[in-house]
Amino acid sequence: NGSINENKCTINGLSNGTEHSYEIEAENNLGLKKKVTGNVTTGNFQSIVISESPASANWTDERTLTLSGSAQGQTLEYKLGLGDWTTYTSPIVLRENIGVYVRISDGVNFSEGVTYLEDKIDTTRPELVLGNVSVTTRSIIIPIETNRDTESDIKRTTCKINNQEVTIVNNECKKNDLTNNTSYSYVVETENNAGLITKI
């Protein structure tokens, strides 16, 4: 038996490429009945395959989806979120976290849809704020006041003074034994798990 919802009778779990008979009957409160019968053939569809680059387990600032599964005479269709169905012609590039829905059409029937949920795209660079740099005759201290990422989190933070990496301890980049009256350059860099970098 099928279920009727919004004036549609739906039966799930049918086999691909097979003929099925149907019977729909309506009865009014006087006991009068009307019956309609017919036959339909389900579409012969393959399984939909969604290939991801990079893999969905990894954070990224964009992800590419490649779809396959349609046979000759069929087309792959997809929609993003609540958008319209679109014929698939080339890889889909995602730059936001969104649901992707995919189906196959033979011009009459549609396959069961496949849902892909994207939730690991981060397009925002991490926030990095330095405090006032303290300099003495023999040392330099660079305090890191803010170093955070609200989506994919911080992957690494590095500090270099005169192109030499300095270990960050207690949110401070500190180097001693400097030469008097000498100019020094510094770079503090932080990267989130999507590969986005902020540098000061």
C-alpha positions as CSV (number, residue, x, y, z in Angstrom):
1,N,0.0,0.0,0.0
2,G,1.2,3.5,-0.7
3,S,0.8,6.6,1.4
4,I,-1.2,9.6,0.2
5,N,0.2,13.0,1.1
6,E,-0.5,16.4,-0.6
7,N,-2.7,14.6,-3.1
8,K,0.2,12.3,-4.1
9,C,0.3,8.5,-3.7
10,T,3.9,7.4,-2.9
11,I,5.3,3.8,-2.8
12,N,8.9,3.4,-1.9
13,G,11.3,0.4,-2.2
14,L,10.4,-0.6,-5.7
15,S,13.0,-2.3,-8.0
16,N,14.6,-0.4,-10.9
17,G,13.3,-0.9,-14.4
18,T,10.2,-3.0,-13.4
19,E,6.5,-2.7,-14.3
20,H,4.0,-2.1,-11.5
21,S,0.2,-2.0,-11.5
22,Y,-1.6,0.6,-9.3
23,E,-5.1,1.1,-8.1
24,I,-6.5,4.2,-6.5
25,E,-10.0,4.3,-5.0
26,A,-11.9,7.2,-3.5
27,E,-15.3,6.9,-1.6
28,N,-17.6,9.7,-0.6
29,N,-19.8,9.9,2.5
30,L,-22.7,8.3,0.5
31,G,-20.7,5.2,-0.2
32,L,-20.2,6.0,-3.8
33,K,-16.8,4.9,-5.1
34,K,-14.5,5.8,-8.0
35,K,-11.5,3.6,-8.9
36,V,-8.6,4.3,-11.2
37,T,-6.1,1.6,-12.3
38,G,-3.0,1.6,-14.5
39,N,0.5,0.4,-14.9
40,V,3.9,2.3,-14.6
41,T,7.5,1.3,-15.1
42,T,10.1,2.5,-12.7
43,G,13.2,4.1,-14.0
44,N,16.4,1.9,-14.4
45,F,18.9,3.9,-12.4
46,Q,22.4,3.3,-11.2
47,S,23.8,4.3,-7.9
48,I,24.9,8.0,-7.6
49,V,28.6,8.5,-6.7
50,I,29.8,11.7,-5.2
51,S,33.6,12.3,-5.2
52,E,35.1,15.0,-3.0
53,S,38.3,17.0,-3.3
54,P,39.7,17.4,-0.7
55,A,38.1,14.7,1.4
56,S,35.1,15.8,3.4
57,A,36.8,14.9,6.7
58,N,39.3,17.7,6.1
59,W,38.7,21.5,6.7
60,T,39.1,23.6,3.6
61,D,38.1,27.0,2.2
62,E,36.5,25.3,-0.8
63,R,35.5,21.8,-1.9
64,T,34.9,20.3,-5.3
65,L,32.2,17.6,-5.9
66,T,32.3,15.4,-8.9
67,L,29.1,13.4,-9.7
68,S,28.6,10.2,-11.6
69,G,26.0,7.4,-12.0
70,S,23.8,8.4,-15.0
71,A,23.5,6.0,-18.0
72,Q,22.8,6.9,-21.6
73,G,19.6,8.9,-22.0
74,Q,19.7,10.0,-18.3
75,T,20.9,13.2,-16.7
76,L,22.3,14.0,-13.2
77,E,20.6,16.9,-11.4
78,Y,21.5,18.7,-8.2
79,K,20.4,21.5,-6.1
80,L,22.1,23.6,-3.4
81,G,20.1,24.1,-0.2
82,L,16.6,25.3,-1.1
83,G,17.7,26.3,-4.6
84,D,16.4,25.0,-8.0
85,W,17.3,21.7,-9.6
86,T,20.1,22.1,-12.1
87,T,21.5,19.8,-14.7
88,Y,25.0,18.6,-13.8
89,T,27.5,19.4,-16.5
90,S,30.8,20.1,-14.6
91,P,32.2,19.7,-11.1
92,I,30.5,21.7,-8.3
93,V,32.7,24.1,-6.3
94,L,31.4,24.8,-2.8
95,R,32.5,27.9,-0.9
96,E,30.0,27.7,1.9
97,N,28.5,25.1,4.3
98,I,25.4,23.9,2.6
99,G,23.4,20.7,1.7
100,V,23.7,19.3,-1.8
101,Y,20.9,17.1,-3.2
102,V,21.5,14.8,-6.2
103,R,19.2,12.7,-8.3
104,I,19.0,11.1,-11.8
105,S,16.3,11.8,-14.3
106,D,15.4,9.8,-17.4
107,G,13.0,12.5,-18.6
108,V,10.0,10.8,-16.9
109,N,11.1,9.3,-13.6
110,F,13.6,10.3,-11.0
111,S,15.9,8.2,-8.9
112,E,15.9,8.3,-5.1
113,G,17.9,11.3,-4.1
114,V,21.3,11.4,-2.4
115,T,22.1,14.0,0.2
116,Y,25.6,15.5,0.8
117,L,26.0,17.8,3.7
118,E,29.0,20.2,3.7
119,D,29.9,21.4,7.1
120,K,33.7,21.9,7.0
121,I,34.3,25.0,4.9
122,D,35.9,28.0,6.6
123,T,36.5,31.1,4.5
124,T,37.5,33.4,7.3
125,R,41.1,34.0,8.2
126,P,42.0,33.5,11.9
127,E,42.2,36.6,14.2
128,L,45.6,37.6,15.3
129,V,46.4,40.6,17.5
130,L,49.7,41.5,19.0
131,G,50.4,43.6,22.1
132,N,53.0,46.3,22.5
133,V,56.4,45.0,21.6
134,S,58.9,45.3,24.5
135,V,62.5,46.0,23.6
136,T,65.5,46.2,25.9
137,T,69.2,46.5,25.1
138,R,69.5,42.7,24.9
139,S,66.0,41.3,24.3
140,I,62.7,41.6,22.5
141,I,59.3,40.4,23.7
142,I,56.3,40.2,21.4
143,P,53.1,39.4,23.3
144,I,50.2,37.6,21.4
145,E,47.0,39.1,22.8
146,T,44.5,37.4,20.5
147,N,45.0,34.2,18.4
148,R,41.7,32.4,17.6
149,D,39.5,31.0,14.9
150,T,35.8,30.5,15.5
151,E,35.2,27.8,12.8
152,S,38.0,25.4,12.0
153,D,40.3,26.3,14.9
154,I,44.0,27.2,15.0
155,K,46.4,24.7,13.4
156,R,49.7,26.4,14.1
157,T,51.3,29.7,15.2
158,T,54.9,30.6,14.5
159,C,57.1,33.5,15.4
160,K,60.3,34.4,13.6
161,I,62.9,37.1,14.5
162,N,65.4,37.9,11.8
163,N,64.0,34.8,9.9
164,Q,64.9,32.5,12.9
165,E,62.0,30.7,14.5
166,V,61.5,31.4,18.2
167,T,59.4,29.2,20.5
168,I,56.2,30.8,21.7
169,V,55.8,30.4,25.5
170,N,52.8,31.7,27.5
171,N,51.6,33.6,24.4
172,E,54.9,35.5,24.2
173,C,57.6,35.4,21.5
174,K,60.8,36.2,23.2
175,K,64.4,36.4,22.2
176,N,67.4,37.2,24.4
177,D,71.1,37.9,23.8
178,L,70.5,40.4,21.1
179,T,73.2,42.8,19.8
180,N,73.1,46.4,21.0
181,N,72.0,49.1,18.6
182,T,70.9,46.5,16.0
183,S,67.7,46.5,14.0
184,Y,65.6,43.3,14.1
185,S,62.6,42.2,12.1
186,Y,59.8,39.9,13.3
187,V,56.9,37.9,11.8
188,V,54.1,36.2,13.7
189,E,51.9,33.9,11.6
190,T,48.9,31.8,12.5
191,E,47.1,29.3,10.3
192,N,43.7,27.7,10.7
193,N,42.7,24.1,9.7
194,A,41.3,25.3,6.4
195,G,44.8,26.6,5.4
196,L,44.0,30.3,5.8
197,I,46.8,32.4,7.2
198,T,47.0,35.7,9.1
199,K,50.5,37.3,9.3
200,I,51.8,40.3,11.2
